[in-house]
């Protein structure tokens, strides 16, 4: 499960690197939702 989560996070970071305009929006949502739902995957 942790490996799958890591792949998803890496894919998101690659997407963010390619789409810098959307990075702030994605990071905002990811932090807002991630702290409740996926906090263990972020850190």
C-alpha angles and dihedrals in degrees: 000000000000091000092052090049091050091052090051091049092048090049090051092050091050089050091049091051089053094044106042093165091060094041095089091049093047093046090049093052091040092053094043094047097028096060089061104030108023105017091129091057096049097055 
